[in-house]
Amino acid sequence: MRIPRCVLAIWLLSSAAFVAGCGGAKEGPDAAAAMKKNKMVRIATDAVNLPFEFGAGTGVQGFDVDVGTEVGKDLGFEVKWVKIPFERIFDILKNGEAELIISAISITPERKKEFAFSEPYFNSGNTIAKRRDKGDIRDLASLARKKVGVQSGTTGATFMETQKVATGITLTKYPTLDDALGALNRTEIDAVVGDEPILTYSIYKSFNNLVTLGTHLTEEQYGVVVRKSDVDLLASVNKTVERLKKSGEIEALRKKWFQNVIEDVGKQREQMQRDEALKDAPKDVVFNFIKTGGSFNMDRLDGFQIVLAGAQSYQSTPILTSGNRGSCRLSAVPPGEYRLSMSIFRLNTTVNVPKISARQITFDMSIGAGITITQK
């Protein structure tokens, strides 16, 4: 039986499609083929995230680099690090210019729609960085109507764009978190939101005037990124991650790259919290009386008292003098503004007990041609 030409053409096309779908060439980039051809595994990274990945001469080093080296060993290939800005890092993988991404990448549902992730190898989360003198920034809500910096394309940027707690924020995007921290240090912005371990490490090493809050706005985990089509590669990477976790090598890398940073920062943060609490704590107020001139006999002050009147009134111990000096003390006076009165001088003036990280405030009262009161 003779088959019509049109039917034959349709049959041939259908057969070709069937063959291609059953073992034909793989659509899109193929990691296995690329590694075999190039005799290496190419890993994309944004080498500006200390201590995870950062430049070292012409190369790159860090926590993630050590993880990537282990992945390469298990794959049987040398690693070539492809240093690329974060905003292009996913395109590099998609286009087949790299087989993996290892760059402190948080695993998110949105990213998993397009890419595959390994099992997590590091716990992270976004936090707030601020200048040490900004005691009013304590949580997300306190960022309302402030200028906040983020790194473009990160989960921190997405979070700040979508959160509803802090209103009226002016959001500025920077190429890197270090750029944002530099702007914060120069007082161009009020805070930075980004990956807590990266912010904490960078501040510890380079920005003594800044501090992280230590609490997470989000809870996240880092993973190795592969194309969804590279199923075998993902399985191999997961075996490496599992091995590093079980053997304790991940924890060893944490100690290697973070050294004592996390512990030291924790102690600094605790001290800062104690200092902040101390600012609001009641103070012991000491008045020193100093004769600077005139014929006034200092012993006339003996037994007199100072009264500070505010929301409550506080009375000093009796004044005791010796020579040209004397003193008295008031206990547990809360910070604030008070009217100071002293009957012997018919003195009625205003003094301020400031909020400072100290348990005692001292004033010097100089007695000469007039009376002046200065905080010591």
C-alpha positions as CSV (number, residue, x, y, z in Angstrom):
1,M,0.0,0.0,0.0
2,R,1.3,3.4,-1.0
3,I,1.4,6.0,1.7
4,P,0.5,9.6,0.6
5,R,3.3,12.1,0.8
6,C,1.6,14.4,3.2
7,V,0.9,11.5,5.6
8,L,4.5,10.3,5.3
9,A,5.8,13.8,6.1
10,I,3.6,14.0,9.3
11,W,4.7,10.5,10.3
12,L,8.4,11.3,9.9
13,L,8.1,14.6,11.9
14,S,6.2,12.8,14.7
15,S,8.9,10.1,14.8
16,A,11.7,12.6,15.0
17,A,9.9,14.4,17.9
18,F,9.4,11.1,19.7
19,V,13.1,10.1,19.3
20,A,14.2,13.5,20.5
21,G,12.0,13.2,23.6
22,C,13.3,9.7,24.4
23,G,17.0,10.1,24.9
24,G,17.8,12.8,22.4
25,A,19.9,15.9,23.1
26,K,19.1,17.6,26.4
27,E,17.4,21.0,26.1
28,G,19.2,24.0,27.5
29,P,22.7,24.0,29.3
30,D,23.9,20.6,30.4
31,A,26.2,20.7,33.5
32,A,27.6,17.2,33.0
33,A,28.5,17.8,29.4
34,A,30.0,21.2,30.2
35,M,32.2,19.8,33.0
36,K,33.4,17.0,30.9
37,K,34.2,19.3,28.0
38,N,35.9,22.0,30.1
39,K,37.5,19.5,32.6
40,M,36.3,21.8,35.5
41,V,33.2,22.8,37.4
42,R,32.4,26.6,37.1
43,I,31.0,28.1,40.3
44,A,29.5,31.6,40.2
45,T,30.0,33.9,43.2
46,D,29.7,37.5,44.2
47,A,33.1,37.8,46.0
48,V,32.2,40.7,48.3
49,N,30.5,38.8,51.2
50,L,33.1,38.4,53.9
51,P,33.8,35.9,55.3
52,F,31.8,33.7,52.8
53,E,33.5,34.8,49.6
54,F,35.9,37.6,49.0
55,G,38.8,38.5,46.7
56,A,42.3,37.2,47.4
57,G,44.7,38.5,44.8
58,T,43.3,37.3,41.5
59,G,41.4,34.5,43.2
60,V,38.7,34.1,45.8
61,Q,38.6,32.7,49.3
62,G,36.2,32.2,52.2
63,F,33.7,29.8,53.9
64,D,31.7,29.2,50.7
65,V,34.9,28.7,48.7
66,D,35.9,25.9,51.0
67,V,32.5,24.3,50.6
68,G,32.8,24.7,46.8
69,T,36.3,23.1,46.8
70,E,34.8,20.0,48.6
71,V,32.0,19.9,46.0
72,G,34.6,19.9,43.2
73,K,36.6,17.1,44.8
74,D,33.5,14.9,45.1
75,L,32.6,15.6,41.4
76,G,36.2,14.9,40.4
77,F,36.8,18.3,38.8
78,E,38.9,21.3,39.5
79,V,36.8,24.4,40.5
80,K,36.9,27.6,38.5
81,W,35.4,30.5,40.4
82,V,33.4,32.9,38.2
83,K,33.3,36.3,40.0
84,I,30.2,38.2,39.1
85,P,28.0,41.0,40.6
86,F,25.0,39.7,42.5
87,E,22.4,41.2,40.2
88,R,23.8,39.0,37.3
89,I,24.6,35.9,39.2
90,F,21.4,33.9,38.4
91,D,21.6,34.9,34.7
92,I,25.1,33.4,34.5
93,L,23.7,30.0,35.8
94,K,20.7,30.2,33.5
95,N,22.8,30.9,30.4
96,G,25.2,28.0,31.0
97,E,28.2,30.1,31.9
98,A,28.4,28.3,35.3
99,E,27.3,25.0,36.7
100,L,26.6,26.1,40.2
101,I,26.2,29.2,42.4
102,I,27.7,29.3,45.9
103,S,27.4,32.8,47.2
104,A,25.6,33.0,50.5
105,I,22.3,32.5,48.6
106,S,19.2,32.3,50.7
107,I,16.7,29.5,49.8
108,T,13.4,31.1,49.1
109,P,10.1,29.8,47.5
110,E,10.4,32.4,44.7
111,R,13.9,31.3,43.7
112,K,12.9,27.7,43.9
113,K,10.3,28.3,41.2
114,E,13.2,28.7,38.7
115,F,16.2,27.0,40.2
116,A,17.0,24.0,42.4
117,F,18.7,24.3,45.8
118,S,20.9,21.9,47.7
119,E,20.1,21.0,51.3
120,P,21.0,24.1,53.5
121,Y,24.5,24.3,54.8
122,F,24.3,27.6,56.9
123,N,21.6,29.2,59.0
124,S,21.1,32.9,58.5
125,G,18.5,35.7,58.5
126,N,18.1,39.5,58.0
127,T,18.9,41.9,60.7
128,I,19.2,45.7,61.3
129,A,22.6,47.5,61.5
130,K,22.7,51.0,63.0
131,R,25.2,53.5,64.4
132,R,26.0,52.9,68.1
133,D,24.6,56.3,69.1
134,K,21.1,55.6,67.6
135,G,19.5,54.2,70.8
136,D,16.0,54.8,69.3
137,I,16.5,52.1,66.7
138,R,15.5,48.9,68.5
139,D,13.3,46.9,66.1
140,L,11.6,47.0,62.8
141,A,8.9,49.4,63.9
142,S,11.5,51.9,65.0
143,L,12.6,52.2,61.3
144,A,9.4,54.2,60.5
145,R,10.2,57.4,58.6
146,K,13.9,56.6,58.5
147,K,16.4,56.1,55.6
148,V,17.3,52.5,55.2
149,G,19.9,50.9,53.0
150,V,19.7,47.4,51.4
151,Q,21.7,45.4,48.8
152,S,19.9,45.2,45.4
153,G,18.3,41.8,44.6
154,T,18.6,40.3,48.1
155,T,16.0,38.9,50.4
156,G,16.7,41.9,52.7
157,A,15.6,44.2,49.9
158,T,12.5,42.2,49.1
159,F,11.6,42.0,52.8
160,M,11.9,45.8,53.3
161,E,9.9,46.4,50.1
162,T,7.0,44.2,51.3
163,Q,6.9,44.7,55.1
164,K,4.0,46.6,56.6
165,V,5.3,47.3,60.1
166,A,7.5,50.3,59.6
167,T,5.8,53.0,57.5
168,G,7.3,56.0,55.6
169,I,10.7,54.4,55.0
170,T,13.0,55.8,52.4
171,L,14.7,52.8,50.9
172,T,18.1,53.1,49.1
173,K,19.6,50.1,47.2
174,Y,23.3,49.6,47.0
175,P,25.5,47.1,44.9
176,T,26.9,45.5,48.1
177,L,26.2,45.5,51.8
178,D,29.6,47.1,52.4
179,D,28.5,50.0,50.3
180,A,25.4,50.3,52.4
181,L,27.4,50.1,55.6
182,G,29.7,52.9,54.3
183,A,26.7,55.1,53.7
184,L,25.4,54.3,57.2
185,N,28.8,55.1,58.8
186,R,28.8,58.5,56.9
187,T,25.3,59.2,58.3
188,E,23.8,59.3,54.8
189,I,21.2,56.8,56.0
190,D,19.9,55.7,59.4
191,A,20.1,51.9,59.2
192,V,20.9,48.9,56.9
193,V,18.9,45.7,56.6
194,G,20.7,42.6,55.3
195,D,22.2,39.2,56.1
196,E,23.1,39.0,59.8
197,P,26.4,37.0,59.6
198,I,27.7,39.2,56.7
199,L,26.8,42.5,58.4
200,T,28.1,41.3,61.8
201,Y,31.5,40.3,60.3
202,S,31.9,43.4,58.2
203,I,31.1,45.7,61.1
204,Y,33.5,43.9,63.4
205,K,36.3,44.2,60.9
206,S,35.7,47.6,59.4
207,F,33.1,49.8,61.2
208,N,33.7,50.3,64.9
209,N,30.9,53.0,65.0
210,L,28.2,50.5,63.9
211,V,26.5,47.5,65.5
212,T,23.8,44.9,64.5
213,L,20.8,44.4,66.7
214,G,21.4,40.6,66.9
215,T,17.8,39.7,66.3
216,H,16.5,38.4,63.0
217,L,13.7,40.0,60.9
218,T,13.6,36.8,58.9
219,E,14.9,33.2,59.3
220,E,16.8,31.9,56.3
221,Q,19.2,29.3,55.1
222,Y,22.0,29.3,52.5
223,G,22.1,26.6,49.8
224,V,24.0,25.8,46.6
225,V,22.1,26.7,43.5
226,V,21.8,24.5,40.3
227,R,19.6,24.4,37.3
228,K,16.5,22.3,37.8
229,S,17.5,20.1,34.8
230,D,20.8,19.1,36.4
231,V,19.3,16.5,38.7
232,D,22.5,14.3,39.0
233,L,24.6,17.3,39.8
234,L,22.2,18.3,42.6
235,A,22.3,14.8,44.0
236,S,26.1,14.9,44.1
237,V,26.1,18.4,45.8
238,N,23.7,17.1,48.4
239,K,25.9,14.2,49.2
240,T,28.8,16.6,49.8
241,V,26.8,18.9,52.0
242,E,25.6,15.9,54.0
243,R,29.2,14.7,54.4
244,L,30.4,18.1,55.6
245,K,27.6,18.3,58.1
246,K,28.0,14.8,59.5
247,S,31.8,15.0,59.7
248,G,31.7,18.3,61.6
249,E,33.6,20.1,58.8
250,I,30.9,22.7,58.4
251,E,31.3,23.6,62.1
252,A,35.1,23.6,61.6
253,L,34.7,26.1,58.7
254,R,32.5,28.3,60.9
255,K,35.3,28.5,63.5
256,K,37.9,29.0,60.8
257,W,36.3,31.9,59.1
258,F,34.4,33.6,61.9
259,Q,37.2,32.9,64.4
260,N,36.0,34.7,67.6
261,V,33.9,37.3,65.8
262,I,30.5,36.0,66.8
263,E,31.5,35.5,70.5
264,D,33.1,39.0,70.7
265,V,30.2,40.7,69.0
266,G,27.8,39.0,71.4
267,K,29.8,40.3,74.4
268,Q,29.9,43.8,72.9
269,R,26.1,43.7,72.3
270,E,25.4,42.6,75.8
271,Q,27.6,45.5,77.2
272,M,25.8,47.9,74.9
273,Q,22.4,46.7,76.2
274,R,23.7,47.2,79.8
275,D,24.9,50.7,78.9
276,E,21.6,51.5,77.4
277,A,19.7,50.3,80.4
278,L,22.1,52.3,82.7
279,K,21.3,55.5,80.8
280,D,17.7,55.4,82.1
281,A,18.7,54.2,85.6
282,P,18.5,56.5,88.6
283,K,21.8,58.3,89.4
284,D,23.6,59.2,92.6
285,V,24.1,63.0,92.3
286,V,27.1,64.5,94.0
287,F,27.6,68.3,94.4
288,N,31.1,69.6,95.1
289,F,31.4,73.2,96.5
290,I,34.6,75.0,95.5
291,K,35.5,78.5,96.8
292,T,37.2,80.4,93.9
293,G,37.3,83.8,95.5
294,G,35.7,86.3,97.8
295,S,35.4,86.4,101.6
296,F,32.7,83.8,102.1
297,N,33.5,81.4,104.9
298,M,32.9,77.9,103.6
299,D,32.1,76.4,107.0
300,R,28.8,78.4,106.9
301,L,27.6,75.7,104.4
302,D,27.9,72.9,106.9
303,G,24.6,71.3,107.6
304,F,22.7,72.9,104.8
305,Q,21.0,70.8,102.1
306,I,20.2,70.9,98.4
307,V,16.7,70.1,97.1
308,L,16.0,68.9,93.6
309,A,12.3,69.3,92.7
310,G,10.8,67.6,89.6
311,A,8.1,64.9,89.4
312,Q,9.3,64.1,92.9
313,S,11.6,66.0,95.3
314,Y,15.0,64.8,96.5
315,Q,16.9,66.1,99.4
316,S,20.7,65.9,99.8
317,T,22.7,64.8,102.7
318,P,24.0,67.7,104.9
319,I,26.8,69.6,103.4
320,L,30.2,68.9,105.0
321,T,33.2,71.2,104.3
322,S,36.9,71.2,104.7
323,G,39.0,74.2,103.9
324,N,37.8,75.7,100.6
325,R,35.8,72.6,99.5
326,G,32.7,70.8,100.5
327,S,30.2,68.2,99.2
328,C,26.8,66.5,99.6
329,R,25.0,63.7,97.8
330,L,21.5,62.8,96.6
331,S,20.6,59.1,96.0
332,A,18.6,57.5,93.2
333,V,17.6,60.5,91.2
334,P,16.1,59.6,87.8
335,P,17.4,61.4,84.7
336,G,15.5,64.6,84.0
337,E,15.2,68.3,84.6
338,Y,15.0,69.6,88.2
339,R,14.7,72.9,90.0
340,L,17.6,73.2,92.4
341,S,17.1,75.2,95.5
342,M,19.5,76.0,98.4
343,S,18.2,78.3,101.1
344,I,21.6,79.7,102.3
345,F,22.2,81.3,98.8
346,R,18.5,81.8,98.0
347,L,19.4,79.8,95.0
348,N,16.6,78.6,92.6
349,T,17.9,77.4,89.3
350,T,17.5,74.5,86.8
351,V,19.8,71.5,86.5
352,N,19.6,68.5,84.2
353,V,20.4,65.0,85.4
354,P,21.4,63.5,82.0
355,K,20.9,60.0,80.5
356,I,24.4,58.6,80.5
357,S,26.0,55.2,81.0
358,A,27.0,55.9,84.6
359,R,25.6,55.4,88.1
360,Q,26.9,58.7,89.4
361,I,26.6,62.3,88.1
362,T,28.9,65.0,89.6
363,F,28.3,68.8,89.6
364,D,30.8,71.4,90.7
365,M,29.4,74.5,92.3
366,S,32.0,77.3,92.1
367,I,31.5,80.1,94.7
368,G,33.3,83.4,94.2
369,A,32.0,86.6,92.6
370,G,28.9,84.6,91.7
371,I,27.8,81.0,91.7
372,T,28.2,78.7,88.7
373,I,27.1,75.0,88.4
374,T,28.8,72.8,85.9
375,Q,28.5,69.0,85.3
376,K,31.9,67.4,85.9
